[in-house]
Amino acid sequence: MLSQTKLGLDSARRAVLIRAMKKIISTTDAPAAVGPYSQAIRAGNFVFCSGQIPLDPKSGKIVEGDIRVQTRRVLDNITAVLRAEGLTFENIVKTTIFLTDLGDFQTVNELYGSYFKSDPPARSTVQVPALPKGANVEIEVIAMTNPTGGKAIDTWE
């Protein structure tokens, strides 16, 4: 790996280069961040979405209802963040689901699966003791833009 010195980049030029490679994604169609973070960041061909909890974008409050209602709100929030960058669930390559009760897994899984028409992404699901604002579910995603016209690049060809 080349060192920064060998690349000849001083700290100011490195900072400009990093800013040029990173784009903040924000939309009013999804809840505003509840802390010092962005709704999503685009870096190259990847979009890293912060975890979404079931906040209503207009009121900023957790939606009332069971795990199905909360999960649908989370997935709709993700839809809005992706749409702000011209992406859909088809662009998602990895998700992480955080649940306060793994007993909700089947319900969340059924609803989650309905948002993917085909080729679902890689996924992890973990139980956590608590989530912000008392939410029962949080989902974060990583999406990829489609620079290859829909074809995966096979490095072995």
C-alpha positions as semicolon CSV with decimal commas, in nm:
position;residue;x (nm);y (nm);z (nm)
1;M;0,000;0,000;0,000
2;L;0,131;0,343;-0,090
3;S;0,189;0,579;0,196
4;Q;0,043;0,928;0,185
5;T;0,395;1,065;0,162
6;K;0,468;0,856;-0,146
7;L;0,143;0,976;-0,300
8;G;0,264;1,331;-0,239
9;L;-0,059;1,442;-0,078
10;D;-0,048;1,700;0,196
11;S;-0,324;1,700;0,458
12;A;-0,526;1,975;0,288
13;R;-0,525;1,794;-0,046
14;R;-0,619;1,466;0,126
15;A;-0,915;1,638;0,290
16;V;-1,033;1,778;-0,045
17;L;-0,991;1,437;-0,210
18;I;-1,196;1,266;0,063
19;R;-1,474;1,528;0,038
20;A;-1,482;1,484;-0,340
21;M;-1,524;1,107;-0,300
22;K;-1,802;1,133;-0,039
23;K;-2,154;1,268;-0,094
24;I;-2,405;1,330;0,183
25;I;-2,753;1,202;0,098
26;S;-3,047;1,365;0,271
27;T;-3,421;1,374;0,216
28;T;-3,719;1,516;0,401
29;D;-3,915;1,203;0,296
30;A;-3,731;1,007;0,568
31;P;-3,680;1,100;0,933
32;A;-3,408;1,352;1,008
33;A;-3,103;1,212;1,185
34;V;-3,146;1,202;1,563
35;G;-2,776;1,255;1,622
36;P;-2,452;1,365;1,456
37;Y;-2,477;1,142;1,147
38;S;-2,612;1,150;0,792
39;Q;-2,911;0,958;0,658
40;A;-2,673;0,809;0,401
41;I;-2,333;0,859;0,244
42;R;-2,237;0,780;-0,113
43;A;-1,875;0,676;-0,155
44;G;-1,792;0,577;-0,509
45;N;-2,050;0,326;-0,628
46;F;-2,170;0,241;-0,278
47;V;-2,439;0,404;-0,065
48;F;-2,415;0,339;0,309
49;C;-2,751;0,407;0,475
50;S;-2,764;0,474;0,847
51;G;-2,991;0,247;1,044
52;Q;-3,355;0,343;1,018
53;I;-3,591;0,307;1,309
54;P;-3,971;0,339;1,279
55;L;-3,986;0,716;1,302
56;D;-4,259;0,899;1,118
57;P;-4,077;1,148;0,892
58;K;-4,329;1,424;0,962
59;S;-4,374;1,395;1,340
60;G;-4,030;1,254;1,429
61;K;-4,202;1,009;1,665
62;I;-4,202;0,630;1,672
63;V;-4,508;0,498;1,489
64;E;-4,761;0,327;1,712
65;G;-4,835;-0,037;1,645
66;D;-4,693;-0,386;1,648
67;I;-4,369;-0,511;1,494
68;R;-4,535;-0,532;1,151
69;V;-4,628;-0,162;1,159
70;Q;-4,283;-0,065;1,285
71;T;-4,103;-0,278;1,024
72;R;-4,310;-0,135;0,738
73;R;-4,224;0,220;0,854
74;V;-3,854;0,130;0,866
75;L;-3,864;-0,018;0,515
76;D;-4,055;0,283;0,383
77;N;-3,792;0,514;0,539
78;I;-3,519;0,314;0,365
79;T;-3,713;0,342;0,038
80;A;-3,716;0,721;0,074
81;V;-3,342;0,745;0,144
82;L;-3,258;0,520;-0,152
83;R;-3,497;0,710;-0,380
84;A;-3,314;1,035;-0,293
85;E;-3,015;0,888;-0,476
86;G;-3,222;0,729;-0,756
87;L;-3,192;0,377;-0,612
88;T;-3,434;0,101;-0,515
89;F;-3,429;-0,216;-0,308
90;E;-3,280;-0,390;-0,613
91;N;-2,959;-0,195;-0,549
92;I;-2,918;-0,323;-0,192
93;V;-2,627;-0,565;-0,147
94;K;-2,619;-0,600;0,235
95;T;-2,857;-0,540;0,524
96;T;-2,832;-0,567;0,898
97;I;-3,148;-0,604;1,103
98;F;-3,146;-0,524;1,473
99;L;-3,436;-0,660;1,680
100;T;-3,506;-0,618;2,050
101;D;-3,685;-0,956;2,042
102;L;-3,581;-1,238;1,808
103;G;-3,931;-1,374;1,861
104;D;-4,032;-1,110;1,604
105;F;-3,795;-1,257;1,344
106;Q;-4,057;-1,445;1,139
107;T;-4,292;-1,147;1,113
108;V;-4,008;-0,909;1,021
109;N;-3,865;-1,163;0,776
110;E;-4,196;-1,203;0,589
111;L;-4,246;-0,829;0,549
112;Y;-3,878;-0,770;0,467
113;G;-3,892;-1,039;0,197
114;S;-4,187;-0,869;0,029
115;Y;-3,968;-0,566;-0,050
116;F;-3,724;-0,773;-0,259
117;K;-3,862;-0,891;-0,595
118;S;-3,566;-1,124;-0,661
119;D;-3,204;-1,181;-0,562
120;P;-3,222;-1,066;-0,199
121;P;-2,905;-0,918;-0,051
122;A;-2,672;-1,066;0,206
123;R;-2,811;-1,010;0,555
124;S;-2,736;-1,034;0,923
125;T;-2,998;-1,024;1,197
126;V;-2,908;-0,972;1,560
127;Q;-3,093;-0,924;1,885
128;V;-2,998;-0,619;2,087
129;P;-3,107;-0,516;2,437
130;A;-3,243;-0,177;2,325
131;L;-3,273;0,058;2,028
132;P;-3,300;0,438;2,012
133;K;-3,629;0,593;2,122
134;G;-3,765;0,255;2,233
135;A;-3,790;0,113;1,879
136;N;-3,825;-0,262;1,837
137;V;-3,653;-0,282;1,496
138;E;-3,375;-0,101;1,313
139;I;-3,241;-0,182;0,967
140;E;-2,931;-0,049;0,796
141;V;-2,844;-0,112;0,434
142;I;-2,559;-0,087;0,189
143;A;-2,658;-0,033;-0,173
144;M;-2,457;-0,021;-0,492
145;T;-2,519;0,185;-0,800
146;N;-2,518;-0,007;-1,125
147;P;-2,210;0,103;-1,322
148;T;-2,189;-0,223;-1,519
149;G;-2,536;-0,216;-1,672
150;G;-2,669;-0,497;-1,456
151;K;-2,390;-0,745;-1,516
152;A;-2,160;-0,862;-1,241
153;I;-1,797;-0,836;-1,332
154;D;-1,631;-1,175;-1,327
155;T;-1,263;-1,125;-1,249
156;W;-1,184;-1,483;-1,351
157;E;-1,279;-1,443;-1,716
